[in-house]
Amino acid sequence: MIRGVALLAALQSMAAAQPVPDSVVSVPGPQFRAGGIHRFFLGATHRDLWTTPIRVPVLDLAVHGGGLRATERGGSKQSRSLRFRAGDGRVFVFRALEKDPTQTWPPALRASPARRFAEDQISAIFPAGAVAVAELERAAGLVNPGVALVSLPDDPRLGAWREEFAGSIGVLEQRLRGSGDVIQDVPGAAEVVPSDVLFRRLGASGANRIDQAEYLAARLFDLVVGDWDRHEGQWYWAGFVAGPVTTWVPIPRDRDWALSRLDGPLYGLLRLYLPKYQSFGSGFGSIYGLTLSAEPLDRRLLTGLERSGWDSVVADLQVRLNDSAIAAAVRSLPKEFDSTLSADLVEALRSRRDRLPDAADRFYRQLAGTVEWWGTEGADLVELTQTADGSLEATLRAGGIDRARRRFLPSETDELRLYLRGGADSISWSGPSSTSIKIRVIDPESPTLTGAPPALVADPGRPSPPPNAAVMPRDWGTLYGVAPWFESRPEIGTLVGGGPVFYRYGFRKVPYAARLAFRIGFATGAPGLNADFNGDFRFQRPDQRLQLRAGLMRIDAVRFFGFGNEGRLDREREYYEVRQQLYYLEPTFERALGRATVSLGAMVRTSRTDLDDESLLTDLRPYGSGDFTEAGLRAGLRLDTRDDPVYPTRGVRADLTTTVVPGLFDVARTFGGVQATGAAFLGLPGLPARPTLALRAGATRQWGTIPFFEAASIGGRGSVRGLNSRRFLGHAALFGSAEARLALGGFTLLLPGEWGLFGLGDVGRVYASGETSSRWHPAAGAGLWFAFLDRSSTMTVTWATAEERSRLYVQAGFHF
């Protein structure tokens, strides 16, 4: 036993003593090789660089920094990293070139084919690009102690992580954080802290302030190298003490996504929803997308610089990033990289440097519209001076120390928000007592006002601003996306389309100030197009909203089967089809009262039905056929206690709506009606397949002379499935539905998901004047439901059979 222990110790000693080679030749990412079809759909990205054999120096753990020993495994959302403690006290971090984008995914998703697609897109990263960026950072005057491309040896000093990291290629950089000797590579700095500590310091007293010009230089540098991943976790901050003030200077870190190439149709579509995924090239692309990740930081830390300050920083950065500096940075990359690609990189960097003034101008205007100034826990003084030319000169002093000073122009700035934190704050005003720039004061206590200030917009605000800028709810600027449109109905076939969605954000308007969605759709079974607009406008009171719907349905088709509960289909299907054009405008105001919502709205509609073709409508010409315009009012009450709006397992939803249409336009006499629907859900999670019983019932009663297309009805997915939509018409209608929903297990089809079955039964009838029918119309059917990732993405396929025919429905979510 003793001999065995001695032998093992000797072997370990020999392993530790083995000489470390100076360098190794390795292929950074052989898994990224791909053919033409793969490259076309998923992008060429930087595959050629990842699959090029390169010679990489091997890190000598026994020598570097007085000896390195692994102490901790790290990594963020994608990175694999290993932390080392050096013999001289410094801390180094090794970050592997190869990333794992699925580290934060749930286990089921990580086991799905989607993982392969996500891992493939790591090829968009420029391998070893951090080395070239570090060279450029030093040329730009930014703090950077150096980054080296290295390969880790198979060495016992890797500790418990030896098997995982031995032979890995990555970048080694010093971790600049702490105080004293460990930050010797930042001369004069007293301390280096992460972003969350910085914001706590800034909020504590005026003795802490940001060097905004340095931060701006760092952010403009981000634009030059195309680094869109600059959230608060990508920065450290070095504190320099001068008298009573500590000035904080940014230290950029983690340059994985600088110089990245995100091409191909996949990213072209993805950018419609996530504009931050910008691709590096000779042009900047979307400045909005390129700066989106760092926007919370920018709005806190770039608020004190005027346009002239920006221009000065831009000019200085252009001089520092001269052609020689760019060429030297590109030469620091592995020499095996293709010379043509290197030349393209040089040209792209030069082009972006030369176009920097225009990019900075767009960046400045993006931040200048709504400006936020943040005070401290101490006594803050805000001095505001309205000048004769309409500009506003503002100064923020915290503890007697200038925190910000700026001249605001009404052509650039709409609103100045003063986030003060109590503590005997005061605001002084001089000049005319009016301003075109809205001044909003957010303070848990009322500040002292001197002078003759304009009508300031006061708000008690939060008790104290959060220390981390990123947790602030978005209440500024705009975002945009895409709204798809997919619908399938026998009357029009399959309708496919979509359009842009715009989000505008405002102060204390949650989740947004306005959402505007425009869509255009084309159908396979009818000529022309459909278009609609949906606007959702929020107020500072979160329980109030205004919705606006408008549209033109030029390819709509309805079916008219006559009135009554006994109508038979004794002609060809085309005889009952009616081409209709519909134009509508419907504003609605809503007020939430706990779980209930009351609404009041109006509507204006113009319909045009085709009376030229042979049809039942042409023969009968009921009231409302031809050209018909109406306007009316609608009031509603909704109660919703469901646990989930897509796949509820408990709770109820009830809706009550009343409509009145006066005798205006083509309406001969006033008519109206009342409609009530309700649904209840009962889940039994303790039983096999976790069944849920879903019940729905509805009733409609109308009075007056009703246009045929407004008549009470049953038929279609909203009442009795299997029947034609609006199959039976009358002055009143009743219907009921029941579904038994089962969850049967999971599946994997690109993405992991869940699936199940459900059975359904519907029944309904209408009541028509002069008819004494007692007939009810039943329907039965079954369906499948699928949910990808979670039940919020549930899709259903439903087959329902009624007395005349069967129908297939495919839609997002359940019918109720």
C-alpha positions in Angstrom: 0.0 0.0 0.0 2.8 2.4 0.9 4.7 1.6 -2.3 1.5 2.3 -4.3 1.1 5.7 -2.6 4.7 6.5 -3.3 4.4 5.4 -6.9 1.3 7.6 -7.4 3.1 10.6 -5.9 6.0 10.0 -8.1 3.8 9.8 -11.2 2.1 13.1 -10.2 5.4 14.8 -9.7 6.6 13.6 -13.1 3.4 14.9 -14.7 3.8 18.3 -13.1 7.5 18.4 -14.1 6.9 17.6 -17.8 8.1 20.4 -20.0 5.4 22.7 -21.4 5.5 23.1 -25.2 5.9 26.6 -26.5 2.9 26.4 -28.8 0.4 24.0 -30.3 -1.4 23.9 -33.6 -5.2 23.6 -33.2 -8.4 24.2 -35.1 -10.6 26.5 -32.9 -14.0 25.1 -34.1 -13.9 22.1 -36.4 -17.6 21.6 -35.8 -18.5 24.7 -37.7 -17.6 23.3 -41.1 -20.6 23.5 -43.3 -21.6 23.1 -46.9 -23.3 25.6 -49.2 -26.9 24.9 -48.3 -26.1 25.1 -44.6 -24.2 28.4 -45.1 -27.0 29.8 -47.2 -29.7 29.3 -44.6 -27.7 29.6 -41.3 -25.1 32.1 -42.5 -21.4 31.9 -43.6 -20.6 33.8 -40.3 -16.9 33.3 -39.4 -16.8 29.6 -40.2 -13.7 29.9 -42.3 -11.8 31.4 -39.4 -13.0 28.8 -36.9 -12.0 25.9 -39.1 -8.5 27.3 -39.9 -5.6 25.5 -38.1 -3.7 28.2 -36.1 -0.6 28.1 -33.9 -1.4 29.1 -30.3 1.1 29.8 -27.5 0.7 27.4 -24.5 0.3 29.1 -21.2 3.1 28.2 -18.7 1.2 28.0 -15.5 4.4 27.6 -13.5 5.8 30.9 -14.7 3.1 33.4 -15.7 2.4 36.0 -13.0 4.7 34.1 -10.6 2.7 30.9 -11.1 -1.0 30.4 -11.7 -3.3 28.0 -9.9 -7.0 27.5 -10.9 -9.4 28.6 -8.1 -12.9 28.7 -9.5 -14.9 27.9 -12.6 -17.0 30.7 -14.0 -19.0 31.7 -17.0 -22.1 33.7 -17.8 -24.9 33.0 -20.2 -22.6 31.4 -22.8 -19.0 31.6 -21.7 -16.9 28.9 -20.1 -14.2 30.4 -17.9 -11.6 29.5 -15.3 -10.3 31.8 -12.7 -6.6 31.7 -11.6 -4.8 33.2 -8.7 -1.2 34.4 -9.5 1.8 34.2 -7.3 2.1 38.0 -7.3 -1.5 38.3 -6.0 -3.2 39.2 -9.3 -6.3 37.3 -10.6 -6.5 36.1 -14.2 -9.5 34.8 -16.1 -9.3 32.3 -19.0 -12.3 32.4 -21.3 -12.6 29.6 -23.8 -13.2 30.6 -27.4 -15.9 27.9 -27.7 -19.1 28.9 -26.0 -22.2 27.1 -24.8 -25.3 29.2 -25.5 -27.5 26.7 -23.8 -26.0 26.9 -20.3 -29.1 28.7 -18.9 -31.6 26.7 -20.9 -34.0 24.3 -19.1 -32.9 20.6 -19.2 -35.6 19.6 -21.7 -34.6 22.3 -24.1 -30.9 21.5 -23.8 -31.7 18.0 -24.9 -33.6 19.1 -28.0 -32.4 19.6 -31.6 -32.6 23.3 -31.0 -29.4 23.1 -29.1 -27.5 22.1 -32.2 -28.8 25.2 -34.1 -27.9 27.5 -31.1 -24.4 26.0 -30.8 -23.9 26.5 -34.6 -24.5 30.2 -34.3 -21.4 30.6 -32.0 -19.6 30.6 -35.4 -20.7 34.2 -35.7 -18.1 35.2 -33.1 -14.7 36.3 -34.5 -12.3 33.8 -32.9 -9.5 35.6 -31.2 -11.2 38.9 -32.0 -10.8 40.0 -28.4 -7.0 40.2 -29.0 -7.3 42.7 -31.8 -10.0 44.7 -29.9 -7.7 44.9 -26.9 -5.0 46.4 -29.1 -7.4 48.9 -30.4 -8.7 49.8 -26.9 -5.2 50.7 -25.8 -4.8 52.8 -29.0 -8.1 54.5 -28.1 -6.8 55.4 -24.6 -9.2 53.0 -22.8 -8.1 51.0 -19.8 -7.0 47.5 -20.9 -4.2 45.5 -19.2 -3.9 43.2 -22.2 -5.5 40.1 -23.6 -3.6 37.1 -24.9 -4.7 34.1 -27.0 -3.4 30.9 -25.3 -3.9 27.2 -25.0 -4.2 25.7 -21.5 -1.7 22.8 -20.8 -2.6 19.5 -19.3 -1.3 20.5 -15.9 -2.2 19.6 -12.3 -2.5 23.3 -11.5 -5.9 23.2 -13.3 -7.1 21.4 -10.3 -10.6 19.9 -10.4 -11.2 21.4 -13.8 -8.2 19.8 -15.5 -10.2 17.3 -17.6 -12.6 20.0 -18.8 -10.1 22.7 -19.7 -6.8 21.0 -20.6 -6.1 21.7 -24.3 -8.7 24.4 -24.5 -8.0 27.5 -26.6 -9.1 30.9 -25.3 -8.2 34.4 -24.1 -6.4 35.2 -20.9 -7.0 38.5 -19.3 -6.4 40.1 -15.9 -9.4 40.5 -13.7 -9.2 44.1 -12.6 -11.3 44.2 -9.5 -10.4 45.1 -5.9 -8.0 47.6 -4.3 -4.4 48.1 -3.6 -1.6 46.2 -5.4 -4.0 43.9 -7.3 -4.9 46.7 -9.6 -1.4 47.8 -10.3 -2.1 47.7 -14.1 -4.4 50.7 -13.6 -2.0 53.4 -12.3 -3.5 55.7 -9.8 -6.8 53.8 -9.3 -7.8 53.4 -5.7 -10.4 50.8 -6.4 -12.1 48.8 -9.1 -15.7 47.7 -8.7 -18.5 46.1 -10.8 -21.5 48.0 -12.0 -23.9 47.2 -9.1 -21.4 48.6 -6.6 -20.9 51.7 -8.8 -24.6 52.6 -8.8 -24.8 52.2 -5.0 -21.9 54.6 -4.7 -23.4 57.1 -7.1 -26.7 57.1 -5.2 -25.0 57.5 -1.8 -23.4 60.9 -2.2 -22.1 63.5 -4.6 -18.5 62.5 -3.7 -18.8 59.9 -6.5 -19.2 60.8 -10.2 -18.7 59.3 -13.6 -16.1 60.6 -16.1 -18.8 60.9 -18.8 -16.3 61.7 -21.6 -14.4 58.5 -20.9 -17.6 56.5 -20.8 -18.7 58.1 -24.1 -15.3 57.2 -25.7 -15.8 53.6 -24.6 -19.3 53.5 -26.0 -18.3 55.1 -29.3 -15.5 52.5 -29.5 -18.2 49.8 -29.0 -19.8 51.2 -32.2 -16.6 51.1 -34.1 -15.9 47.4 -33.3 -19.6 46.5 -33.6 -20.0 45.2 -30.0 -23.7 45.1 -29.2 -23.4 43.1 -26.0 -22.6 45.8 -23.6 -25.0 45.3 -20.6 -24.0 46.3 -17.1 -22.2 43.0 -16.5 -19.7 43.8 -19.2 -18.0 46.7 -17.3 -15.8 47.3 -14.3 -15.2 50.8 -13.0 -11.9 52.2 -11.7 -12.1 54.9 -9.0 -9.6 57.8 -9.0 -9.6 59.9 -5.8 -8.9 63.7 -6.0 -9.7 65.6 -2.8 -13.3 64.8 -1.7 -14.3 63.4 -5.1 -13.9 59.9 -6.5 -14.2 59.9 -10.3 -15.1 56.6 -11.9 -13.6 55.5 -15.3 -15.0 52.6 -17.3 -13.1 49.4 -17.9 -14.7 47.4 -20.8 -14.5 43.6 -20.6 -15.7 40.5 -22.4 -15.4 41.4 -26.1 -16.8 38.1 -27.4 -19.3 39.6 -29.7 -17.1 42.4 -31.1 -16.5 42.0 -34.9 -19.1 39.3 -35.0 -20.7 38.4 -38.3 -24.4 37.5 -38.1 -25.5 36.9 -41.6 -27.9 34.7 -43.4 -31.8 34.6 -43.5 -32.0 33.4 -39.9 -30.5 36.6 -38.4 -32.3 38.7 -41.0 -35.6 37.5 -39.5 -34.3 37.5 -36.0 -33.4 41.2 -36.2 -37.0 42.0 -36.9 -37.8 40.9 -33.3 -34.4 41.4 -31.6 -32.7 44.3 -33.3 -29.6 44.1 -31.1 -28.2 41.2 -33.2 -26.3 43.5 -35.5 -23.6 42.2 -37.9 -20.2 43.8 -38.2 -19.4 45.3 -41.6 -18.3 48.6 -43.3 -21.5 50.3 -42.2 -23.1 50.6 -38.8 -26.5 49.3 -39.6 -29.0 50.1 -36.9 -27.6 52.3 -34.2 -30.7 51.7 -32.2 -30.1 47.9 -32.3 -26.3 48.3 -31.7 -26.9 50.3 -28.5 -30.0 48.6 -27.2 -28.3 46.3 -24.6 -26.5 49.2 -23.0 -29.4 51.7 -23.1 -30.2 51.6 -19.4 -26.5 52.4 -18.7 -26.3 55.1 -21.3 -29.4 56.8 -20.0 -27.8 57.0 -16.5 -24.3 57.8 -17.5 -24.4 59.9 -20.7 -26.8 62.7 -19.5 -24.4 65.5 -18.7 -22.7 65.9 -22.1 -23.8 68.5 -24.6 -23.4 68.1 -28.4 -20.1 69.9 -28.3 -18.8 67.4 -25.8 -19.8 64.5 -28.0 -18.1 66.1 -31.0 -14.9 66.5 -29.1 -14.8 62.9 -28.1 -15.6 61.7 -31.6 -12.8 63.8 -33.1 -10.3 62.5 -30.5 -11.3 58.9 -31.1 -10.9 59.2 -34.8 -7.4 60.6 -34.4 -6.4 57.8 -32.0 -7.8 55.0 -34.2 -5.6 55.9 -37.1 -4.7 53.6 -39.9 -1.5 52.5 -38.2 -3.4 51.5 -35.0 -5.9 49.5 -37.0 -3.3 47.7 -39.0 -1.3 46.9 -35.9 -4.5 45.5 -34.2 -5.3 43.2 -37.1 -1.6 42.0 -37.2 -2.1 40.7 -33.7 -4.5 38.1 -34.9 -3.2 34.6 -35.8 -1.1 34.9 -39.0 -2.8 31.8 -40.4 -6.0 33.7 -40.9 -6.8 34.4 -44.5 -5.1 37.6 -45.7 -8.1 38.6 -47.7 -10.3 38.4 -44.6 -7.7 40.4 -42.7 -7.7 43.1 -45.4 -11.5 43.2 -45.3 -11.4 43.7 -41.5 -8.9 46.6 -41.9 -11.2 48.2 -44.5 -14.3 47.8 -42.4 -12.7 49.3 -39.3 -11.4 52.3 -41.3 -14.9 52.8 -42.8 -16.6 52.7 -39.4 -14.1 55.1 -38.0 -14.6 57.5 -40.8 -18.4 57.3 -40.5 -18.3 57.7 -36.7 -19.6 61.3 -36.7 -22.8 60.3 -38.3 -23.3 57.3 -36.0 -22.5 59.4 -33.0 -25.1 62.0 -34.1 -27.8 59.3 -34.4 -26.7 57.9 -31.0 -26.9 61.4 -29.4 -30.3 62.2 -30.7 -31.5 58.8 -29.5 -30.6 59.7 -25.9 -31.4 63.5 -26.1 -35.2 63.3 -26.3 -35.9 62.2 -22.7 -33.1 62.9 -20.3 -32.8 61.5 -16.7 -30.7 63.1 -14.0 -30.3 61.1 -10.8 -29.6 62.6 -7.4 -28.3 61.2 -4.2 -29.5 60.4 -0.7 -28.0 63.7 0.5 -29.1 67.2 -0.1 -29.3 67.9 -3.8 -29.6 71.3 -5.5 -31.0 71.6 -9.0 -30.4 75.0 -10.7 -32.6 75.7 -13.8 -32.2 78.8 -16.0 -34.5 79.6 -18.9 -32.7 81.6 -21.5 -34.1 84.1 -24.0 -33.5 81.7 -26.9 -35.7 79.0 -25.3 -32.9 76.7 -24.1 -32.7 75.5 -20.6 -29.4 75.6 -18.6 -29.4 73.1 -15.8 -26.9 72.1 -13.0 -27.2 69.3 -10.5 -25.2 69.6 -7.3 -25.0 66.8 -4.8 -23.4 67.7 -1.5 -22.0 70.9 -3.0 -20.3 69.0 -5.8 -21.3 69.4 -9.4 -22.9 66.1 -10.6 -24.0 67.4 -14.0 -24.2 70.6 -16.0 -25.8 70.9 -19.4 -27.6 73.2 -21.8 -30.8 71.6 -23.1 -32.2 72.7 -26.5 -36.0 72.4 -27.1 -35.2 71.1 -30.7 -33.4 68.1 -29.1 -35.0 67.5 -25.7 -38.7 67.1 -24.9 -38.5 66.1 -21.2 -36.0 66.4 -18.3 -36.6 64.0 -15.4 -35.1 64.8 -12.0 -34.9 61.6 -9.9 -34.2 63.0 -6.5 -34.1 60.9 -3.3 -35.3 63.2 -0.5 -32.8 64.6 2.0 -33.6 68.4 1.9 -33.5 68.7 -1.9 -34.1 72.1 -3.5 -34.8 73.4 -7.0 -34.1 77.0 -8.0 -35.4 78.7 -11.1 -34.4 81.9 -12.9 -35.6 83.4 -16.1 -39.1 83.4 -17.7 -41.6 81.2 -15.8 -42.3 79.0 -18.8 -40.4 76.4 -20.8 -41.1 74.2 -23.8 -39.1 71.4 -22.1 -41.2 69.4 -19.7 -39.5 69.2 -16.3 -40.6 66.2 -14.2 -39.6 65.9 -10.5 -39.6 62.5 -9.0 -38.9 62.8 -5.2 -40.3 60.9 -2.2 -40.3 64.3 -0.4 -41.3 67.7 -1.7 -38.2 69.7 -2.6 -37.9 73.3 -1.7 -38.6 75.6 -4.7 -37.1 79.1 -5.1 -37.5 81.6 -7.8 -40.6 81.5 -10.1 -40.4 78.0 -11.6 -42.8 76.8 -14.3 -45.5 74.3 -13.5 -43.2 71.4 -12.7 -44.7 67.9 -13.1 -44.3 66.4 -9.6 -44.4 62.8 -8.8 -43.7 61.1 -5.5 -41.7 58.5 -7.3 -40.1 55.5 -5.7 -38.7 55.6 -2.1 -35.2 55.3 -3.6 -34.0 54.5 -7.1 -32.7 50.9 -7.5 -28.9 50.6 -7.4 -28.8 48.7 -10.7 -29.8 50.6 -13.8 -30.9 47.5 -15.7 -33.8 46.7 -13.3 -35.6 50.0 -14.1 -38.9 49.4 -16.0 -38.6 50.8 -19.5 -40.3 54.1 -19.7 -38.6 55.9 -22.5 -38.0 55.6 -26.2 -39.4 53.2 -28.7 -39.1 49.5 -29.8 -40.4 47.8 -32.9 -41.2 44.3 -34.0 -43.3 42.2 -36.3 -46.9 41.0 -36.0 -47.6 37.9 -38.0 -51.1 37.2 -39.4 -52.3 33.7 -40.1 -55.9 32.6 -40.5 -57.7 29.7 -42.2 -61.4 29.7 -43.0 -63.4 27.9 -45.7 -64.8 31.2 -46.9 -61.5 32.8 -47.8 -59.0 29.9 -47.7 -55.7 30.6 -45.9 -54.8 34.2 -45.1 -51.1 34.9 -44.6 -49.6 38.3 -43.9 -48.2 40.5 -41.1 -46.8 43.9 -40.5 -44.8 46.1 -38.1 -45.5 46.6 -34.4 -44.3 49.8 -32.7 -43.9 50.3 -29.0 -43.6 53.7 -27.5 -42.8 54.0 -23.8 -43.6 56.8 -21.4 -43.3 57.8 -17.8 -45.2 55.4 -15.4 -47.0 53.8 -18.4 -46.8 50.1 -17.9 -46.0 48.0 -19.9 -45.8 50.7 -22.5 -47.3 54.1 -23.4 -48.6 52.8 -26.8 -48.5 49.7 -28.9 -49.3 50.2 -32.6 -49.7 47.2 -34.9 -50.3 47.3 -38.6 -51.0 44.2 -40.7 -51.7 43.4 -44.3 -52.9 39.9 -45.4 -53.6 38.1 -48.6 -55.9 35.1 -48.9 -55.7 32.0 -51.2 -59.4 31.8 -51.8 -60.4 35.4 -52.5 -59.0 38.3 -54.4 -57.8 41.6 -52.8 -56.3 42.2 -49.4 -57.2 42.7 -45.8 -55.6 45.2 -43.5 -56.1 46.1 -39.9 -54.7 48.4 -37.2 -54.7 47.8 -33.5 -53.7 50.6 -31.1 -53.3 50.2 -27.3 -52.7 53.4 -25.4 -51.9 53.4 -21.7 -52.1 56.1 -19.0 -50.1 56.8 -15.9 -52.8 55.0 -14.0 -52.1 51.4 -14.8 -55.8 50.5 -14.6 -56.8 52.6 -17.6 -56.3 52.1 -21.3 -57.6 53.2 -24.6 -57.8 50.7 -27.5 -58.4 51.6 -31.1 -59.2 49.1 -33.8 -59.6 49.9 -37.5 -59.5 47.9 -40.6 -60.6 47.2 -44.1 -61.6 43.7 -45.0 -61.7 43.6 -48.7 -61.4 39.9 -49.2 -63.9 38.9 -46.5 -66.6 36.4 -47.3 -69.7 35.7 -45.3 -72.5 33.2 -45.8 -76.1 34.0 -45.5 -78.5 31.0 -45.0 -81.6 33.0 -44.1 -83.3 33.5 -40.8 -84.7 30.9 -38.4 -83.8 27.7 -36.6 -85.0 25.3 -39.3 -83.3 26.6 -42.5 -82.1 23.7 -44.8 -79.3 23.6 -47.3 -81.0 22.6 -50.5 -78.8 24.5 -53.0 -75.1 24.5 -54.0 -72.7 26.0 -51.5 -72.0 29.0 -53.8 -75.7 30.0 -53.5 -75.2 30.9 -49.9 -71.8 32.7 -50.2 -71.7 36.5 -50.2 -68.7 38.6 -51.0 -68.5 41.5 -48.5 -66.2 44.5 -48.0 -66.1 45.9 -44.5 -64.5 49.1 -43.1 -64.6 49.7 -39.4 -63.3 52.0 -36.7 -63.7 51.0 -33.0 -62.3 53.1 -30.1 -62.8 51.6 -26.6 -61.9 52.9 -23.2 -61.2 50.4 -20.4 -60.9 50.7 -16.7 -59.8 47.8 -14.5 -61.4 47.2 -11.1 -59.4 44.4 -9.6 -60.2 41.3 -11.5 -63.0 43.0 -13.3 -62.8 45.4 -16.3 -65.4 47.9 -17.5 -65.3 49.3 -21.0 -67.1 52.0 -23.0 -66.6 52.3 -26.7 -68.0 53.4 -30.0 -68.0 51.9 -33.5 -68.4 53.1 -37.1 -68.8 50.5 -39.8 -69.4 50.5 -43.5 -70.2 47.3 -45.3 -70.7 46.5 -48.9 -72.2 43.2 -50.0 -72.2 42.1 -53.7 -75.7 41.8 -55.1 -74.8 41.0 -58.6 -74.2 37.3 -58.3 -77.0 34.8 -57.9 -77.3 34.1 -54.2 -79.9 33.8 -51.4 -78.9 37.3 -50.2 -79.6 38.7 -53.7 -83.0 36.9 -53.8 -84.1 38.0 -50.3 -82.3 41.3 -50.0 -82.6 41.5 -46.2 -82.2 44.7 -44.3 -78.5 45.7 -44.3 -77.6 44.2 -47.7 -75.9 46.4 -50.3 -74.1 49.5 -49.0 -74.8 50.0 -45.3 -73.2 52.4 -42.8 -73.9 52.4 -39.0 -72.5 54.0 -35.9 -73.2 53.0 -32.3 -72.0 52.7 -28.7 -71.0 49.7 -26.7 -70.5 49.1 -23.0 -69.0 46.0 -21.4 -68.1 44.3 -18.2 -65.5 41.5 -18.0 -64.5 39.3 -15.0 -61.4 37.1 -15.4 -60.0 34.9 -12.6 -58.3 32.3 -14.8 -54.9 31.1 -13.7 -53.6 31.1 -17.3 -55.1 32.9 -20.3 -54.0 30.2 -22.8 -54.3 26.9 -20.9 -56.5 27.7 -17.9 -57.0 24.9 -15.3 -59.1 26.9 -12.8 -61.0 30.1 -12.6 -63.8 31.7 -14.7 -64.2 34.3 -17.4 -67.4 36.2 -17.9 -68.3 38.9 -20.4 -71.4 41.1 -20.6 -71.8 43.5 -23.6 -74.6 45.8 -24.6 -74.8 47.7 -27.9 -77.0 50.5 -29.0 -77.0 51.7 -32.6 -79.1 54.9 -33.2 -81.0 55.8 -36.3 -78.1 57.5 -38.1 -76.7 57.0 -41.6 -78.3 53.9 -43.2 -80.0 52.8 -39.9 -83.7 53.2 -40.2 -84.5 52.9 -36.5 -82.5 52.5 -33.3 -81.6 48.9 -32.5 -79.4 47.2 -29.9 -78.8 44.0 -28.0 -77.2 42.3 -25.0 -74.7 39.5 -25.2 -73.4 37.4 -22.3 -70.8 34.6 -22.3 -69.1 32.8 -19.5 -66.5 30.0 -19.2 -65.4 28.0 -16.1 -62.4 25.7 -15.7 -61.8 22.9 -13.3 -58.5 21.1 -13.2 -57.8 17.8 -11.5 -54.0 17.6 -11.3 -54.0 14.6 -9.0 -55.6 12.3 -11.6 -53.8 10.5 -14.5 -53.3 12.8 -17.5 -54.2 15.8 -15.3 -57.7 16.4 -16.8 -59.3 19.8 -17.1 -63.0 20.2 -17.6 -63.8 23.4 -19.5 -67.4 24.7 -19.8 -68.8 27.6 -21.8 -72.2 29.1 -22.3 -73.5 32.2 -24.1 -76.7 34.0 -24.8 -77.7 37.0 -27.1 -80.9 39.0 -27.1 -81.6 41.8 -29.6 -84.4 44.3 -30.2 -85.4 46.5 -33.1 -84.8 45.9 -36.8 -81.3 44.3 -37.1 -79.1 44.3 -40.2 -78.7 40.7 -41.3 -74.9 40.7 -40.5 -75.5 41.9 -36.9 -78.2 39.3 -36.1 -77.8 36.9 -33.2 -76.3 33.7 -34.5 -74.8 30.3 -33.8 -72.2 28.4 -35.8 -68.4 28.4 -36.0 -65.6 28.3 -33.6 -67.2 30.8 -31.3 -70.3 28.8 -30.5 -71.3 25.5 -32.2 -68.3 24.1 -34.0 -68.8 22.0 -37.2 -71.6 24.3 -38.3 -70.9 27.0 -40.9 -70.0 30.3 -39.4 -73.2 32.2 -38.5 -75.2 29.3 -39.8 -78.5 30.1 -38.0 -79.7 33.7 -37.5 -82.4 35.2 -35.3 -83.2 37.9 -32.8 -81.9 35.7 -29.9 -79.4 32.8 -29.5 -78.3 30.3 -26.9 -75.3 27.9 -27.0 -73.2 25.8 -24.6 -69.9 24.0 -24.9 -67.9 21.4 -22.9 -64.4 20.1 -23.3 -62.4 17.5 -21.5 -58.7 18.2 -21.9 -55.9 15.7 -21.1 -52.2 16.1 -20.9 -50.5 12.9 -22.2 -46.8 13.6 -22.2 -43.9 15.3 -23.7 -42.3 15.3 -27.2 -39.3 16.8 -29.0 -39.6 18.3 -32.5 -36.8 20.7 -32.8 -38.0 22.2 -29.5 -39.3 20.2 -26.5 -43.0 20.3 -25.8 -46.0 18.8 -24.3 -49.1 17.3 -26.0 -52.6 16.1 -25.2 -56.1 15.3 -26.4 -59.4 16.8 -25.8 -63.0 15.9 -26.6 -65.8 18.4 -27.2 -69.5 18.8 -27.3 -71.4 21.9 -28.4 -75.1 22.6 -28.7 -77.1 25.8 -29.7 -80.1 27.3 -31.2 -81.6 30.6 -32.3 -85.0 32.2 -32.0 -86.6 34.0 -34.9 -89.8 36.1 -35.1 -92.8 34.1 -36.1 -91.0 30.7 -35.7 -92.0 28.2 -33.0 -89.2 25.7 -33.6 -87.8 23.8 -30.6 -84.9 22.3 -32.4 -81.3 22.3 -31.0 -78.2 21.9 -33.1 -75.6 19.6 -31.6 -72.0 19.0 -32.5 -69.2 16.7 -31.2 -65.6 16.3 -31.9 -62.1 15.9 -30.7 -58.7 17.4 -31.1 -55.0 17.5 -30.3 -53.1 20.2 -28.5 -49.4 20.9 -28.7 -47.3 23.3 -26.5 -43.7 24.1 -27.3 -41.5 25.0 -24.3 -44.5 26.0 -22.2 -48.3 26.2 -22.4 -48.3 29.8 -23.4 -47.5 28.6 -27.0 -50.3 26.1 -27.2 -51.6 25.2 -30.7 -54.8 23.2 -31.3 -56.1 21.0 -34.1 -59.8 20.4 -33.8 -62.2 18.2 -35.7 -65.9 18.9 -35.1 -68.9 17.2 -36.7 -72.4 18.8 -36.8 -75.6 17.8 -38.5 -74.6 19.0 -42.0 -70.9 18.6 -42.3 -67.5 18.3 -40.5 -64.8 21.0 -40.1 -61.2 21.2 -39.2 -59.9 24.1 -37.2 -56.2 25.0 -36.6 -55.4 27.9 -34.4 -53.2 29.2 -31.6 -54.7 28.4 -28.2 -58.0 26.8 -27.3 -61.3 28.0 -28.6 -62.1 29.2 -25.1 
